[in-house]
């Protein structure tokens, strides 16, 4: 696909539901398509379909919502070449820009002004073999790492990686997220306190404000 065209699932304004930016007004640009199939995925509707738009039109629609914060998400946004110049243009427009990416794609070409929220796939996702380990060396204090955890085994796997690689020293925050409706958040909090793990427990705020099945929020 050319870099002046993007396949877009939706563009909308809401509040940021996750990361250290949770609760802030945010415009979401959700791209279509993902090359992973995580067991707990909650955005399968973005795997297919969407609308092919000129990058200039995506920029126009994103800026029209007039929120200080804009997030590129998916699907997997880094599958589309046009996402890279779009993020540069959003930064040039004075926006605080986030990208949420699976951790399987190379993050090295993302504009350094962008806050990269990089997933690390735990075994319970079924996709942990796809983690791009080279991305860990590229992380900066502007970035955040997110682990979505299905169970105790996933937690122990994440804990070992965090401690072995001192991930909390590389990024703004290490986020541990329970799979909504599966892993009890209270249990995750108890584990992190017991281990004095230097992480931030990350709940999906939008799933508490609206129904977990509501889209476009």
LUMDOKE-263152 format. One line per 10 residues: number of its first residue (from 1); their letters; for each residue x, y, z of N, C-alpha, C. Coordinates in steps of 0.2 Angstrom, whole numbers, always signed. Layout:
BEGIN
NUM> a> X,Y,Z,X,Y,Z,X,Y,Z ~ ...;
//
This chain:
BEGIN
1> xxxxxxxxxx> +4,-6,+0,+0,+0,+0,+4,+6,+0 ~ +2,+11,-4,+6,+18,-4,+6,+21,+3 ~ +10,+26,+4,+10,+29,+10,+6,+35,+10 ~ +2,+37,+5,-2,+42,+5,-10,+40,+5 ~ -10,+33,+6,-17,+30,+7,-17,+26,+13 ~ -23,+26,+17,-23,+22,+23,-30,+18,+23 ~ -30,+12,+25,-36,+9,+26,-38,+10,+34 ~ -44,+13,+35,-46,+15,+41,-52,+12,+43 ~ -52,+9,+49,-58,+6,+52,-63,+12,+55 ~ -60,+16,+59,-64,+22,+62,-60,+27,+65;
11> xxxxxxxxxx> -62,+33,+65,-59,+39,+68,-64,+42,+73 ~ -63,+43,+79,-68,+45,+84,-64,+48,+90 ~ -68,+52,+94,-65,+56,+100,-69,+52,+106 ~ -65,+51,+111,-67,+48,+117,-62,+50,+123 ~ -62,+46,+128,-56,+47,+133,-51,+41,+132 ~ -45,+42,+133,-40,+37,+133,-42,+32,+138 ~ -42,+26,+136,-44,+21,+141,-38,+17,+145 ~ -32,+18,+142,-27,+14,+145,-20,+18,+145 ~ -15,+15,+148,-9,+18,+148,-8,+24,+153 ~ -3,+27,+154,-2,+33,+159,-6,+39,+157;
21> xxxxxxxxxx> -9,+39,+151,-13,+44,+148,-21,+43,+149 ~ -22,+38,+153,-29,+36,+154,-33,+41,+157 ~ -39,+42,+154,-44,+47,+156,-44,+54,+153 ~ -39,+55,+148,-38,+61,+145,-42,+61,+138 ~ -45,+67,+136,-48,+67,+130,-43,+65,+124 ~ -46,+61,+119,-41,+58,+114,-45,+56,+108 ~ -42,+58,+102,-45,+56,+96,-41,+49,+94 ~ -45,+44,+92,-42,+38,+90,-43,+37,+83 ~ -37,+35,+80,-37,+33,+73,-36,+26,+72 ~ -41,+22,+71,-40,+14,+71,-40,+12,+64;
31> xxxxxxxxxx> -34,+9,+63,-33,+6,+56,-36,-1,+56 ~ -37,-3,+49,-39,-10,+48,-33,-15,+47 ~ -34,-21,+50,-29,-26,+48,-25,-27,+54 ~ -24,-34,+55,-19,-36,+60,-16,-43,+58 ~ -10,-44,+59,-6,-50,+57,-6,-55,+63 ~ -8,-53,+68,-8,-58,+74,-15,-59,+76 ~ -16,-65,+80,-23,-67,+82,-22,-69,+89 ~ -22,-64,+94,-21,-65,+101,-28,-68,+103 ~ -27,-73,+108,-33,-77,+111,-38,-72,+114 ~ -36,-67,+117,-40,-62,+120,-42,-56,+117;
41> xxxxxxxxxx> -40,-55,+110,-41,-49,+107,-48,-47,+107 ~ -49,-40,+109,-56,-37,+109,-57,-32,+104 ~ -53,-32,+98,-55,-28,+93,-54,-32,+86 ~ -57,-38,+86,-57,-42,+80,-61,-39,+74 ~ -66,-34,+76,-70,-31,+71,-65,-27,+66 ~ -59,-25,+69,-54,-21,+64,-50,-25,+60 ~ -51,-32,+60,-47,-36,+56,-48,-35,+48 ~ -54,-33,+47,-56,-33,+40,-60,-27,+38 ~ -62,-25,+32,-66,-20,+30,-62,-13,+31 ~ -66,-8,+33,-63,-1,+33,-65,+3,+27;
51> xxxxxxxxxx> -62,+9,+27,-63,+13,+22,-56,+16,+19 ~ -55,+16,+13,-48,+18,+10,-49,+25,+10 ~ -44,+29,+13,-44,+36,+13,-37,+39,+12 ~ -37,+45,+8,-31,+48,+7,-28,+50,+14 ~ -21,+50,+15,-18,+52,+21,-20,+59,+23 ~ -21,+63,+19,-23,+70,+20,-30,+70,+23 ~ -34,+66,+21,-41,+66,+24,-41,+63,+31 ~ -37,+58,+32,-36,+55,+39,-34,+60,+43 ~ -29,+64,+41,-26,+70,+45,-32,+75,+47 ~ -35,+77,+42,-40,+82,+42,-46,+79,+48;
61> xxxxxxxxxx> -48,+73,+47,-53,+71,+51,-50,+70,+59 ~ -44,+68,+59,-41,+67,+66,-41,+74,+69 ~ -39,+79,+66,-38,+86,+69,-44,+89,+70 ~ -50,+87,+66,-56,+90,+67,-59,+89,+74 ~ -57,+84,+77,-60,+82,+84,-57,+87,+89 ~ -51,+90,+88,-48,+95,+92,-47,+93,+99 ~ -44,+87,+99,-41,+85,+106,-34,+85,+106 ~ -31,+87,+112,-24,+88,+112,-20,+81,+111 ~ -23,+75,+112,-20,+69,+112,-23,+65,+106 ~ -19,+62,+102,-21,+57,+96,-18,+51,+97;
71> xxxxxxxxxx> -21,+45,+96,-18,+39,+96,-20,+35,+90 ~ -14,+32,+87,-15,+27,+82,-15,+20,+84 ~ -20,+17,+83,-21,+10,+85,-24,+5,+80 ~ -26,-1,+82,-29,-5,+76,-33,-10,+79 ~ -33,-16,+76,-28,-19,+72,-21,-17,+74 ~ -16,-17,+68,-9,-16,+69,-8,-10,+65 ~ -7,-4,+67,-6,+2,+63,+1,+2,+59 ~ +6,-1,+62,+12,-1,+58,+13,-6,+52 ~ +7,-9,+51,+7,-13,+45,+6,-9,+38 ~ +4,-2,+40,+2,+2,+34,+8,+8,+34;
81> xxxxxxxxxx> +11,+8,+28,+17,+13,+28,+15,+20,+29 ~ +8,+22,+27,+6,+29,+28,+5,+31,+35 ~ +6,+26,+40,+5,+28,+47,+11,+32,+49 ~ +17,+31,+47,+23,+34,+49,+23,+42,+47 ~ +22,+44,+41,+21,+51,+39,+15,+54,+43 ~ +9,+50,+44,+4,+53,+47,+5,+55,+54 ~ +9,+51,+58,+11,+53,+64,+16,+59,+64 ~ +20,+59,+60,+24,+65,+59,+20,+72,+58 ~ +15,+71,+54,+11,+77,+53,+6,+79,+59 ~ +4,+74,+62,+1,+75,+69,+5,+79,+74;
91> xxxxxxxxxx> +11,+76,+74,+16,+80,+79,+17,+87,+77 ~ +18,+88,+70,+19,+94,+67,+13,+99,+69 ~ +7,+96,+69,+1,+100,+71,+1,+102,+78 ~ +6,+100,+82,+6,+101,+89,+2,+96,+94 ~ +0,+90,+91,-3,+85,+95,+2,+81,+99 ~ +0,+78,+105,+3,+73,+108,+1,+67,+105 ~ +5,+63,+102,+4,+57,+98,+6,+51,+101 ~ +1,+46,+102,+3,+39,+104,+2,+34,+99 ~ +6,+29,+99,+4,+23,+95,+4,+17,+99 ~ -1,+13,+98,-1,+6,+101,+0,+1,+96;
101> xxxxxxxxxx> +5,-3,+97,+8,-8,+93,+9,-14,+96 ~ +8,-20,+92,+9,-26,+95,+16,-28,+98 ~ +21,-25,+95,+28,-27,+97,+31,-32,+92 ~ +27,-34,+87,+29,-38,+82,+33,-34,+76 ~ +30,-28,+76,+33,-24,+70,+39,-20,+73 ~ +43,-18,+68,+49,-14,+69,+47,-7,+71 ~ +49,-4,+77,+47,+2,+80,+52,+8,+78 ~ +57,+6,+75,+63,+11,+74,+62,+17,+70 ~ +57,+16,+65,+55,+22,+61,+50,+27,+63 ~ +47,+25,+69,+42,+30,+72,+45,+36,+74;
111> xxxxxxxxxx> +42,+42,+72,+45,+48,+74,+46,+49,+82 ~ +52,+51,+83,+54,+51,+91,+50,+55,+95 ~ +46,+59,+92,+41,+63,+97,+35,+59,+99 ~ +34,+54,+96,+28,+49,+97,+29,+45,+103 ~ +24,+44,+107,+25,+40,+113,+23,+33,+111 ~ +27,+28,+111,+26,+21,+108,+24,+17,+114 ~ +17,+14,+113,+15,+10,+118,+15,+3,+115 ~ +20,-1,+117,+22,-7,+114,+20,-13,+118 ~ +16,-17,+115,+14,-24,+118,+19,-29,+118 ~ +20,-32,+124,+24,-38,+124,+19,-44,+125;
121> xxxxxxxxxx> +19,-49,+120,+14,-54,+120,+16,-60,+125 ~ +12,-61,+130,+13,-66,+135,+11,-73,+132 ~ +13,-79,+135,+11,-85,+132,+4,-86,+131 ~ +0,-83,+136,-8,-85,+135,-11,-81,+129 ~ -7,-77,+126,-10,-74,+120,-10,-79,+114 ~ -5,-84,+114,-4,-88,+109,+0,-85,+104 ~ +3,-79,+105,+7,-76,+100,+14,-73,+103 ~ +16,-76,+108,+22,-74,+111,+29,-75,+107 ~ +28,-80,+103,+34,-82,+98,+35,-76,+93 ~ +30,-72,+92,+31,-66,+87,+34,-60,+90;
131> xxxxxxxxxx> +35,-60,+97,+38,-54,+100,+45,-52,+96 ~ +46,-46,+94,+52,-43,+91,+57,-41,+97 ~ +61,-45,+99,+65,-44,+105,+70,-38,+103 ~ +71,-36,+97,+76,-31,+95,+72,-24,+97 ~ +66,-24,+98,+62,-18,+100,+64,-15,+107 ~ +66,-20,+111,+67,-18,+118,+73,-14,+118 ~ +78,-14,+114,+84,-10,+114,+82,-3,+111 ~ +77,-2,+108,+75,+4,+105,+71,+8,+110 ~ +69,+6,+115,+64,+9,+120,+67,+15,+123 ~ +63,+20,+124,+66,+26,+128,+61,+28,+133;
141> xxxxxxxxxx> +63,+33,+137,+58,+35,+143,+52,+38,+140 ~ +51,+40,+134,+45,+42,+131,+40,+36,+130 ~ +42,+30,+130,+38,+24,+128,+35,+21,+134 ~ +30,+16,+133,+27,+12,+138,+27,+5,+135 ~ +28,+0,+140,+27,-7,+138,+21,-10,+141 ~ +17,-14,+138,+11,-16,+140,+11,-24,+140 ~ +9,-27,+145,+8,-34,+145,+1,-36,+147 ~ -2,-39,+143,-9,-41,+144,-9,-48,+147 ~ -12,-50,+153,-11,-56,+156,-17,-60,+157 ~ -17,-66,+155,-22,-71,+156,-23,-74,+162;
151> xxxxxxxxxx> -17,-75,+165,-17,-80,+172,-11,-79,+175 ~ -10,-83,+181,-4,-83,+185,+2,-84,+181 ~ +2,-89,+176,+8,-91,+172,+10,-85,+168 ~ +5,-81,+165,+7,-75,+161,+11,-70,+166 ~ +8,-69,+172,+11,-65,+176,+18,-67,+178 ~ +19,-73,+179,+26,-75,+181,+31,-74,+175 ~ +28,-75,+169,+32,-75,+163,+34,-67,+162 ~ +29,-63,+163,+31,-56,+163,+35,-53,+168 ~ +34,-55,+174,+39,-54,+180,+46,-55,+179 ~ +47,-61,+176,+54,-64,+175,+57,-59,+169;
161> xxxxxxxxxx> +53,-57,+164,+56,-53,+159,+57,-46,+161 ~ +53,-43,+165,+54,-37,+168,+60,-36,+172 ~ +61,-41,+176,+67,-41,+181,+73,-43,+177 ~ +73,-47,+173,+79,-49,+169,+82,-44,+165 ~ +77,-40,+161,+79,-35,+157,+79,-28,+160 ~ +77,-27,+166,+76,-21,+170,+72,-16,+165 ~ +66,-19,+163,+62,-15,+158,+59,-8,+161 ~ +58,-9,+168,+56,-3,+171,+61,+3,+171 ~ +67,+2,+170,+72,+7,+169,+73,+10,+162 ~ +69,+7,+158,+70,+9,+151,+64,+13,+148;
171> xxxxxxxxxx> +59,+13,+151,+53,+16,+149,+49,+20,+154 ~ +44,+24,+152,+40,+28,+156,+37,+24,+161 ~ +33,+19,+159,+30,+14,+163,+30,+7,+160 ~ +30,+2,+164,+28,-5,+162,+21,-6,+165 ~ +16,-8,+160,+9,-8,+162,+7,-16,+162 ~ +4,-18,+167,+1,-25,+167,-6,-24,+167 ~ -9,-27,+162,-16,-27,+161,-19,-34,+161 ~ -24,-35,+166,-28,-41,+166,-33,-42,+160 ~ -33,-48,+157,-38,-49,+152,-45,-47,+155 ~ -49,-43,+152,-55,-41,+156,-60,-46,+156;
181> xxxxxxxxxx> -63,-47,+162,-67,-53,+163,-65,-59,+164 ~ -58,-60,+164,-55,-67,+165,-50,-67,+171 ~ -45,-62,+171,-41,-62,+177,-43,-56,+181 ~ -44,-58,+188,-47,-53,+193,-42,-48,+194 ~ -43,-41,+193,-39,-36,+194,-36,-36,+201 ~ -40,-38,+206,-38,-38,+213,-32,-43,+214 ~ -33,-48,+210,-28,-54,+211,-21,-51,+208 ~ -22,-48,+202,-16,-45,+199,-12,-40,+204 ~ -16,-35,+207,-14,-31,+212,-10,-34,+217 ~ -13,-39,+220,-10,-43,+225,-3,-46,+223;
191> xxxxxxxxxx> -3,-49,+217,+3,-51,+215,+9,-46,+215 ~ +7,-40,+212,+12,-35,+211,+14,-32,+217 ~ +10,-32,+222,+12,-29,+229,+16,-34,+232 ~ +14,-41,+232,+18,-46,+235,+25,-46,+233 ~ +26,-45,+226,+33,-45,+223,+36,-38,+223 ~ +33,-33,+225,+36,-26,+225,+38,-25,+217 ~ +34,-27,+213,+36,-26,+206,+35,-19,+203 ~ +40,-16,+200,+40,-9,+198,+35,-8,+192 ~ +29,-9,+193,+24,-8,+187,+18,-4,+189 ~ +14,-3,+183,+8,+1,+184,+2,-4,+182;
201> xxxxxxxxxx> -2,-6,+187,-8,-10,+185,-12,-6,+180 ~ -14,-8,+175,-17,-4,+169,-24,-8,+168 ~ -30,-4,+170,-36,-7,+168,-39,-3,+162 ~ -43,-6,+158,-46,-3,+152,-52,+1,+155 ~ -51,+8,+156,-56,+12,+159,-62,+12,+155 ~ -62,+12,+148,-68,+13,+144,-72,+7,+145 ~ -70,+1,+147,-74,-4,+148,-78,-4,+155 ~ -76,+1,+159,-80,+2,+165,-85,+8,+164 ~ -83,+13,+160,-87,+18,+158,-93,+16,+154 ~ -92,+12,+149,-97,+9,+144,-97,+2,+145;
211> xxxxxxx> -101,-2,+142,-101,-9,+141,-95,-11,+138 ~ -92,-17,+140,-86,-20,+137,-87,-21,+130 ~ -93,-22,+127,-94,-24,+120,-95,-18,+116 ~ -96,-12,+119,-97,-6,+115,-91,-4,+111 ~ -92,-2,+105,-87,+0,+100,-87,+7,+99 ~ -82,+10,+96,-81,+17,+95,-81,+22,+101 ~ -79,+19,+106,-79,+23,+112,-72,+23,+115;
//
